[in-house]
Amino acid sequence: MDGVSVDEGNTHFASPSSGLPFPFSLFDLRGRTVLVAGASRGIGATLAEGLSAAGGDVIGCGRTACEQISSQVFDYRVCDLTDGGAFQALCADIASSRKNIDAFVFSAGVTYPSQSALQNMDDFSRTISTNLLAAYSCTLSALQWMSGPASIVFITSVNSALGFPGNPGYAAAKGGLRQLAKALAVDLGDMGIRVNCLAPGYVKTAMTAESYADSTRRRQRIQRTILGRWGEPVDLVGAILFLVSDASLYVTGQDIFVDGGWTAKGL
């Protein structure tokens, strides 16, 4: 391209054989193996379904059976993500037939909000264990079968950048995950592996059902956004396609907030 300097040794574009015209070929995931951890329901299941619709060979996993119809359009495995040995075995099994893992998405998460001023230590520890420690453990396992160009995406939250009441474990875990992504982006850049975060605002899922059912809290959250509504899991699909595909080959260590404008809004 005129006026653009390209290091040809590090360039990887979608294959013209995809049959899709540029720039749509950049989002084509055919021939890519994508592992989505935390795909049993909600955001994770919807992301897995969207990645599959874009042509990806998607394997979803989580500690319980998949609750959504999504399980009919991607391969789903039951696996406790806090059990490092079990997840490592899952990755090895995937690699034995697919040869490699091209993208890893960590969408698993739990929340134990406190009704009092401070969260108890047990709930804090459980949150950190699933939302942060498991993310790193699972990433280490997936990396054994990844080579560049490849993509890792952590699903964080507006809680990764803003303080919210009654749930310090969740904010600490998501904030830690945000910084973990930046550190890994530095460590893995030479391998051609990009690491980014997709940070949702309030999205209607089973995890947020109690807040949504409360008309006062539902209205408060709507008023904090610019677009004047809660998010839906499908609102995140475009961003995950961008981060997993060749469309984001020069993007790493970044946070993409899909929050209806929550983090941008002042008065």
N, C-alpha and C positions, 0 to 999 in steps of 0.2 A: 504493500500500500504506500502511495506517495507520502513522503514526510514522516514516515514511521520507521524507526529502527527496530529490527526484530532479531533477537538471538535465536537463530534457527535450531540450535542444539537443545533449547528448552521450550520449544513451541509444540503445542499439541492441540490440533483443531479436530472438531468432529469430522468423521470420515464422510467424504462426498457420497459414498455408497449408501448413506442413510436415505437418500432420495429426497431429503427436505431442503428447500432453498435456504440460503443464508439470509438472515441470521437465525432462522428457526432451528437449523441444524445444531446450533450451539446448545440447545436445550434437550436434544435427543439423547436418551439414556439407553438405547438399545445396545446390547453387548456389555453393559455395566452391571456388576454385582453390587447391590446396596444392602447393607445390614442396618436395620432399624431396631434399636433396643428400647423397650417400653411401648410396644405397638399393640397392646391388648385392647386398648379402648381410647376414646378421646382424641387428643391431638396426635399422639403417636400413630394410632391406627389410620387416621385421615392422611397423615404425611406418607405413610407406607402405601396407601391406596393411590395417592397422587403420583408418587414416584413410579409406581408400577404402570400407571396409565401413560406415563411418558416413555415407557419402553424398558424400564429397568427390571433386572432380575432381582426382585426384592424378597428378602427374608426378614420377617419380623419376629421378635421374641419378647417375652415378658413372663412374669412369675405365675400368671393365671391364663386361662383359656381366652382366646380373642372373643370379645363380646359383640363385635360389629360385623356387618355383612362384608367388610373389607377382607376378612379372612378368606373369602372365596376368590380373591383376585391376587393374593400374594401368599407365599409360603410362610406359614407361621409355626414357630416352635415354642414350647413351654420351657422356660429356663429362669431360675432365680438369679438375677443379675448381681446380687450381693455375694453369690457363691463363685469366686474367681475360677475355681477348677471347672465348674459346670459350664461357664461361659467360654473358657478357653477350649474346652472339648467341642462346644458348638461351633466356634470359629474354625477349628481344625476340620470338622466334618463338612462345613461349607466349602472350605478351600480344597478339600479332597476331590470335589466334583466341579467346582468353578475355577479352581487354580489360584484365584486371588480375590481380594475384597477391594473394590474400587472406591467405595464410600461407606462411611460409618456415621450414623446419626444416633445420638444418645438423647432420648426423649423421656426416659423414666423419671418419675418424681413422686414424692409423697409429701403431704403437709399435715401438720398437727397443730392448728391454731389454738392458742390458749384463751380461756375466758377470763383469766386473771391478768395482772400486769405483766408477769413474766412466765415464760414457758418452762415447764419442769425439765430436768436434765435428761430424763429418759427419752422424752419426745424430741429434744434438741439433738441427742445422739443418733436416734433413729433417722431423723431427717438428714443429718450430715452423712450418715452411712450410705443411704440410698441415692441421695441427690448429688453427692460430691465424690465420696470415696469409691463408690461403684463405678462412677463415670470414668475415673482415672484407671481403675483396675481393668474395666472392659476395654478401654482404649488401648492399653498395653497389649491385651490379648489380640485385638483386631489388627494392631500394627504389625504383628508377626507375618501377616499375609497381605500387607499393603505396600505398594511402591508407587512412586509418582509417575504421572500426575494422578493425584487422588485427593479426596476431600473428607474432612471430619467436621461434623456440625454438632454443637451442643445446644439443646433447647434450654434457654435460660428464662428470663422473665423481666418485667419492669422492676421486680424486686431486686434484681442484680445491681441496680443503679440508684434506687430510691428506698427510703425507709418506710416500712409499713408497721402498724401496731400489732402486738400480740403473737408474733410469729418470727422471733429472731433466728431460729434455726433455718427456716426457709430462706430468709434474706441472706444469711451468712453462707449457706450452701450455694445459692445462685450467684452471689457475688464472687465466691471462690471459684465457681465454674467459669465465670466470665474471665477472671485473671488466669485461670489454668489454660484457657484457650489461647490467650495471648502468649503465655510462656511456651506452650507447645508449638505455636506458629513459628516462633523463633527457632526452637530446637529441630523442627522437622522441615523447615523451609528448604534446606539444601537437598532434601530427598524429593522435593517436588510435591510434598503433602501440605495442603492448605488446611487451616483450622479456624473456624469462625463460629459465631453464636447467632442464633435466631431467638429474639427476645419478644415473646407475646405480651400483650396487655391482658386485660380480663377477657377471657374467652369462655363461652358457654360449654361446659363439660360437667361430668359427674363431680369433679373436684371442686367446682365453683357453684354447684347447684344450690347450696344453702344460701350463699350470698345473692344469687339471682332470684331465689324465691322470696327473699325479703325485699319488699317494694322500696323501702327507704334506702337500703344499701345498694339495690340495683340502680336507683335513680342517682345516688351519689357518684357511682362509678361512671355512669353515662355522662354526667356533668363534667367529669375530669377529662373527657376526651374532646378532641376537636370535631370528630366526625359524628358524634352524638349517638353512639350505639355500642353495645358489647360486640366483641368479635365472635366469629364462628370458626371452628377448626379449619374449614376450607379456605379462610382468609390467609392462612399460612402457607398454602401449597405453592403459590407463585414464588415466594421467597426461598423455600427449600429447593425448588427446582433450579433456581439461580445459583444457590450455594453449592449444590451437588454437581452441577453440570459444567461444561466447558465455558458457559457464559460468565463464570467468575474466576477464570484462570489467573487473574492478576489481583485477586482479593484474598487476603489472609489476615488473621488477627483482628477481625472487625466484629462489631455488634450491629445486627440489623434489627431494629425495633419495629415490630408489627403490632402497634398498640393504639391505632386510631388517633394518634397524635398526643397521647397522654404525656409522654416525657418531653414534648416540645411546648406544651401549653403553659402560658403564664396566667395573667388575669383573664 
